[in-house]
Amino acid sequence: MINPATGMSIKPIEFEIDENGCFNCTSHHRITAGYHQMTRNGKEVLIHRYIYEQCFGPIPNGKVIMHTCDNRDCINPEHLVLGTQQANIIDMFNKGRGVRP
């Protein structure tokens, strides 16, 4: 697929739906943190953030996109919510995914 604005190739985003309704990305590589990444307009972006912006609009400065399903592979817009880094950390600990110092 070619982007008409830049003439550059765009890799389609592909996913598989699991039993939890997660749209698990299968088309793009993961970065060290475990999130899928792609290139848009010459810039590396996290796919879940890109999907959120396409569905709901820009992400305000200082905000993060949280996965209600706790699945880093998931790009289902219904599982992505806007939050703060503090809320994300609290959610992580409340769900037993963090290690307290």
C-alpha positions as CSV (number, residue, x, y, z in Angstrom):
1,M,0.0,0.0,0.0
2,I,1.4,3.4,-1.0
3,N,0.8,6.7,0.9
4,P,-0.3,9.2,-1.7
5,A,1.1,12.1,0.3
6,T,4.7,10.7,0.6
7,G,4.8,8.0,-2.0
8,M,6.2,5.7,0.7
9,S,5.0,2.2,1.4
10,I,2.6,1.7,4.4
11,K,2.5,-1.7,6.0
12,P,-1.2,-2.6,6.9
13,I,-2.0,-3.2,10.5
14,E,-3.1,-6.8,10.9
15,F,-4.5,-8.5,14.0
16,E,-6.2,-11.6,15.4
17,I,-9.2,-11.4,17.7
18,D,-8.9,-13.6,20.8
19,E,-11.6,-14.9,23.3
20,N,-11.3,-11.7,25.4
21,G,-12.1,-9.5,22.4
22,C,-8.5,-8.3,22.2
23,F,-7.3,-7.4,18.7
24,N,-3.8,-8.9,19.0
25,C,-1.4,-7.2,16.5
26,T,0.3,-9.7,14.3
27,S,1.8,-7.4,11.6
28,H,4.4,-5.2,13.4
29,H,7.4,-5.8,15.6
30,R,7.6,-5.3,19.3
31,I,9.9,-2.9,21.0
32,T,11.7,-3.8,24.2
33,A,8.8,-2.7,26.4
34,G,6.6,-5.2,24.6
35,Y,4.4,-2.8,22.6
36,H,4.1,-2.9,18.9
37,Q,5.6,-0.1,16.9
38,M,5.3,1.2,13.4
39,T,6.6,4.1,11.3
40,R,4.2,7.0,10.3
41,N,5.4,10.1,8.5
42,G,9.0,9.1,9.2
43,K,8.4,8.8,13.0
44,E,8.3,5.7,15.1
45,V,5.0,5.5,17.0
46,L,3.3,2.9,19.2
47,I,0.5,1.3,17.4
48,H,-2.0,1.4,20.3
49,R,-1.4,5.2,20.6
50,Y,-1.9,5.5,16.8
51,I,-5.2,3.5,16.9
52,Y,-6.5,5.6,19.9
53,E,-5.8,8.8,18.0
54,Q,-7.4,7.6,14.8
55,C,-10.6,6.7,16.8
56,F,-10.8,9.3,19.5
57,G,-8.5,12.2,18.5
58,P,-5.2,13.6,19.7
59,I,-3.7,12.5,23.0
60,P,-3.1,15.5,25.3
61,N,0.4,16.2,26.5
62,G,1.2,14.3,29.7
63,K,-1.4,11.6,29.1
64,V,-0.9,7.9,28.4
65,I,-3.1,5.3,26.7
66,M,-4.0,2.4,29.1
67,H,-5.1,-1.1,28.2
68,T,-8.2,-2.1,30.2
69,C,-7.4,-5.7,29.1
70,D,-3.8,-5.5,30.3
71,N,-2.7,-7.0,27.0
72,R,0.2,-5.1,25.3
73,D,-0.5,-6.8,22.0
74,C,-4.1,-5.5,22.0
75,I,-5.1,-2.6,19.7
76,N,-8.9,-2.9,20.1
77,P,-10.0,0.7,20.5
78,E,-12.7,-0.4,23.0
79,H,-9.8,-1.6,25.3
80,L,-7.8,1.6,25.1
81,V,-8.5,4.5,27.6
82,L,-6.9,7.8,28.2
83,G,-5.2,8.2,31.6
84,T,-2.2,9.6,33.5
85,Q,1.0,7.8,34.2
86,Q,0.1,7.8,37.9
87,A,-3.3,6.1,37.2
88,N,-1.5,3.6,35.0
89,I,0.9,2.7,37.8
90,I,-1.8,2.5,40.4
91,D,-3.8,0.2,38.0
92,M,-0.7,-2.0,37.6
93,F,-0.2,-2.4,41.3
94,N,-3.9,-2.9,42.0
95,K,-3.9,-5.8,39.5
96,G,-0.8,-7.4,41.0
97,R,1.5,-6.7,38.0
98,G,3.9,-4.4,39.8
99,V,6.6,-5.0,42.3
100,R,6.7,-2.5,45.2
101,P,10.2,-1.4,46.3
